[in-house]
Amino acid sequence: MRSLVWQNPSLNLVLPYDEIHVWRASLDLAPQSLEELETVLSEDEKLRANRFRFAKHRRRFIAARGILRQLLARYLQISPEEINFTYNPQGKPQLASSFKNIDLQFNISHSEDLALYSFNYGQQIGIDLEYLRENVDYENIAKRFFCDSELELITNCIPEQRQQRFYQLWTAKEAYLKAIGKGLGGGLQTSEIKLNQEDNIYLHSIENKQETAKDWSLYNFIPQTNFVATIALSAKKKKLTPINYISQHKFFLI
């Protein structure tokens, strides 16, 4: 797995067709920043935020959705409040039909106080981020949800590397499911992940069919210490551009 060199955003933000932009953002924001982000949310998003039992989960939701609106606003050159979403049956957001002529695809994942956002034009995209929790029985989880060849990828590692390898495979599987709009309900067993000669993961088969998987690309990386992430894209490799989110709200206003 590689660590990315994160850059600050350009004032003239442009997403070329042959690139993926992945943004890294902290959800641990000052109260004033959260209040400003909450003002750009839709009424249904505010209702969802208020349903969270714990305040920290409510704050993270407001930050995550507010930042998503800010980033989309930069790409679409509109205000964050003008953005409308539709949702598939599994709850994956996408731009509403009023944006039907703009094939901007995006996905979001957050764990603890870190969030990642992925954007590209024209291709299905999914991203998954996981914090390396020590209290997770990853070996038994892998036995339940992974195929034999994937289990071997874990057991063949030295003990100190097995946890990270588990999360490497888990995020790849979940990123793929998010890309196709199914989430975990789509079944982790439907995809098989392998390693190539350079020790990089790739999607070997989907529902036991290698032909179906050949056009998919996986981008596996370490976004921050103690985290693992993967992007799944329904296309051959694109250039991956990592960008830091700047927390000053006014920076993103049109």
N, C-alpha and C positions, 0 to 999 in steps of 0.2 A: 504494500500500500504506500501511496505517496502522500506527502504533505504539500499543500498548495501554497503558493505565494500570493497572498491577498493584496489587492490594490484598491486604492480609493477611487470612487466613481468619477467619471468625466462629466463636466458640466453639459456637454453635448452628448447625451447618452444615445448610442446607436447599437442595435442588435443586428449584426449581419446574418444572412440566412444560413451561413455555414458555421455558426457559432452557438454555443450554449453559454448563457450567463448564469452563474450561481452566486447568490448573495449570502453573506454570513451576517447575522444580526443577534445582538443580545436582547433578551426580553426583560431584563432587569433594568427598567427605566425609572427615571425620577417621576414623582407624582404629576408634575406639570406636563411632562411629555406624554404620560398616559392620558391625561385629561384632553390634551390636544388631539391625540390619536382617536379617542373615543368620539370626538365630534364628527369624524369623517365616516363613522360606521353607519350602516343602514339600521332601521328600527328592528328588523328581525335579528341582526347581529347583536344589538344591544340587549335584546331579550335573551338571546343565548348566553351572553356574558353573565347576566344576572341569575341564570339558573345554576351556576357553579356554586357548590357548597362552600369551598374554601377560597379565601381572598386571593391567594397566590395563583390559583388556577384561573380565576377571573382576570387578574392582571395580565397573565401570560396570553390569554385569548385575545384581549383587547390589543395588546402590543402586536401579536402575530398578525391579526387581521388588519389592523391599522397600517402596519408596515407593508403588507401585501398591497393594500390599496394605493399607498404612496408609490411603490415601485411600478405597479401597473399604470398609474397616472403618468409617470415619467415616460414609459414606452409609448403610451397612447396619446400623449400630449393633451390631456384633459385634466380636470380636477379630480381628486380621489372620490369626492361625493357623487360624481357622475357615473361611476362604475356600477354595473349591475351584474349579478351572478345568477346562473342556474346551477342546479345540482343533480347529479345522476342518482339512481336509487341507493347507492352506497354512500352518498354524501359528498362526492368529489366535486369541488366547485369548478366552473368554467365560465368564460365570458358569455353574457346573455346574447340572445339572437340579434339584438340591435347592433352587435359587433360582428355580424356574420361574415363580413368582408375582410376581417382582420384575423388571420390564422395564427394568433399568438397563443401558444400553449404554455402552461405553467403548472407548477406543483410546489407544495410547501410541506416541510416536516419540522417538528421541534421536539426537543427532549431537554428536560430541566429548563434552564434559562437560555438555551441556545436554539436559534432557528436558522434553517436554510431554505432558500427560495431558488427554484430553477425555472429558466425561461428559454424558449426557442420558438422558431417559426416552422410550422408545417408538420411536425412530428409529435407523436405521443411521447410524453415525458413523465417520469415519476422519480421522486427522491425520497430516501429514507435516512433518518438520522437516529443514532442510538447512543446513549451514555453507557459506558462500560461499568455496569453495576456488579459489585462483588458478590451480592447475595442471590444471584440468579443461578439456578441449577441448569446451566446451559447444556450439560451433557445429556441429561434426560429429555430436555426439550428437543435437542437435536435428534435423539433416537426416535422421538414421536413424529417429528415433522420433516426430517431430512431423509433422503434416499441413502443407500449403502455407500455409494461412491463419495457422497458429501461427508458422511460420517468418517470415512477414511481420511479425507482431507484434514479433519480435526485431529483424529487419533495419531496421524503420522507426524503432527507437529510436536515439538518439545512441549512439556507441560506449561511452561511460561507463555507460550504463544497460542494455546488452544482457545482461550477466551476470546482473544481478538479475531482469530480465524472464524469462530462461531458467529460473531457479530458481522464479520465481513460477508459471510454467506447469507445471514438473516437479512441484512439491509439490502443485499442484491435481490433476494426473492421478493421482499416487500416493495422495493422500488419498482420492480416489474409489474407486480399486481396493481400498484397505484397508477402506473402508466396506462394500463388497460382499463382502469376505472373499477376494479373489483375489490381492492383491499384484501385483508386477511381472509375474508369470507370466500375469496376466489380459490383458496387452497394453496398452501405453500408447496405441496407435493407436485403441483402441475408444472413446475420448472425445475430443471437440473443445472446446477452450476459446476463448472470445472475450472481447472487452472491450465494455462498454456505454458509453453516452455520458458517464458519470461516470468513465470509465477504470478501472472495477472489473471483475475477471474474473467470468465466469459459465460454467456448463456449457451449451454450445450444443446438443450432440447426443451420443447414445450409440449406437454402431454405426450411425451415419448417420441416426438417428431423433431429430428434435427433440422430438417428443411425449414420449419416454421421459425426456428430460432436464429437462423444465419444472418438476418438483417438487423438484429438487435445489438446494441452496444451498451456496455456497462462501464461506468467511471467510478472506481472505488478510491476513496481518499480519507485522510485524517483531517477534519476541519479545525480541530482544536484538541489539546491534550485530553485524553480519556474519552474521546468521542470517535465513532466510525460512521461513515456515510457512503451511500452509493446512489448514483443517478442511472436510471435505465432509459434508453432512447430507442424508438422504433426506426432506427436508421443506422447507416454506417457512421463511423466516427466523425464527430464535429469537434472543432476547437473549443476547449473549455476555458472560459474566462472567469476567474474568481474575483469577487468584488466585496469590499466591506461596506456594510450599511453605515451611514453617518447619522447619528441619533438626533442631531439638531433638526427639528421638524421643519423649520423654515427653508432648509436647503432643498427640500423636495416640492415645495409649492410651485405651481406653474405661474 
